Amino acid sequence: MNYPMLKDMLKIDEGYRDTPYQDTVGVWTVGVGHNMNVPMDKDALLLQFNVDVDRAIEDCNKLFPNWRDLPDAKQVVLANMMFNLGYNRLSKFKRMRAAIARLDYNAAARQMEDSKWCDQVGDRCDRLCKIMQN
């Protein structure tokens, strides 16, 4: 079997989209013709998870100028939030970001608690706020 030839042909015939779309018969699809109704195997899911975690960390490096200087526990909290919210939504936490820049972790936790996000994620918020404060 000539896998490179098959893959090249499928890329032409299926096309590529990095966001989900409905194909010509209404099936949700992503990538190169991946039917989203077909379960992905564990290895593929874990690979994507690693990519998503790395992206969250890269975005934290961009959003928080002092990211690399923060204690590990604070980095973990912010990366967790970035993973959950994404860059655009986390960037709107301006008071929290200002508190992080000042290394005022108690104020950062208060800003986290005083958000719609906190109401949406419940225990996750409580856990992350405690880590941010201590």
N, C-alpha and C positions, 0 to 999 in steps of 0.2 A: 504494500500500500504506500502510495506517495502522499504522506501527511502534509508536507509543505504545499503541494499542489492543491489538495483538498481544502486546506485552510485558506489559501489565497482565493480560491473559487468561492468559498462560503462567504468570505468578507465582501466580495463583489456582489454576490446574489442576495445576501442577508442585509448588508450594510452594517453600520456601527452607530450606536447611540449610547451615550453615557448616562442618560436618564431614561426611566421607564416610559414606554409608549405602548399604545395598542396597535397590533399589526392589522393586516387587512381583514382578518376575521374576528377581531376583537380580543385576541389573546394578549395579555400584558407581557411585554418582552423587554429585554435590556441587553446591552453589549452587542455581541454578534449573534443575534437570533436566539438568545437564551430565553426559553419559555419560563416565566416566573412562577407558573403553577407546578413546575416540576421541582421537587425538593433538591436542594444542593447537598452534596456529601459533606461530611464533617470537616475534612481537610480543606475543602474550598471555603467553607464558612470561617474556619479558623484563620486561613490566609487573609480573607477579607477583613476579619476582625483586627489582625495585626496591622494591615494597611490603614484601617480607620483610627487605631490608636496612634500610629505614627503621624497621621495627618493632624490629629488633635494636639499632639506635642509640638509639631511644627507651627501650628496656628497660635499656640500659647507663646512660643518664641517671638512671633510677630506682634501679638497683642500686648504682651507685658514686657516692657523694655528690661526690667530687672529679673526676668524669668530664671535665668541660669544661676542667679545669686540667692534665690529663695530656698528655704529649707525643703527637703524632699517631701515632707507631709503637705506643705502648702502647694507645691507643684502638683502633687497627686490630686488634691482637691480641685485645682483650677483645670487640670487636664480632664478630670471627670466631668466638670461642668462643660468644658469645650466639646467633649465627645457627645454630651447630651444635647447641648444647645446649638452648637456650630458657631463659627466665627462671627457671623453677622449679628446673631442674637446676643451672644456674650459681650460683644463690643458695646452694646447698649447699657451695660452695667457700669456706667461712668463713675458713680460714687464708689463702688466697690473697687474699681480699677485704681482710682485715686488713693484709696486706703492701702491697697497693695503697694503702690509706688512709695507710700510713706512708711511701709512696713507696720501699719496699724491693723493687725489681724483681727482684733476685736471689732473695730469699725467695719472691716470687710465682712465679717460674719453677720453683723447687724444688717448690712446692705443686702446680703444674700437672703436673710430671713424676711426682709421687707420687700419681697418681690412676688410677682405672679408665678414665677418659676417655682418658688418654694411651696406655694399652695398646690401646684400641679404635681410635684414629685414627692411630697409628704416626708416619709422617713428618710429618704435619700438626703433631703435638705437638712434635716436635723443632724444626721450623721456627719455630713460634710461641714456644717457650721461648727460642730464640736471640735472637729479636727482643726479647722481654721483658727479657732480661738485658742487652743492649747499649743 
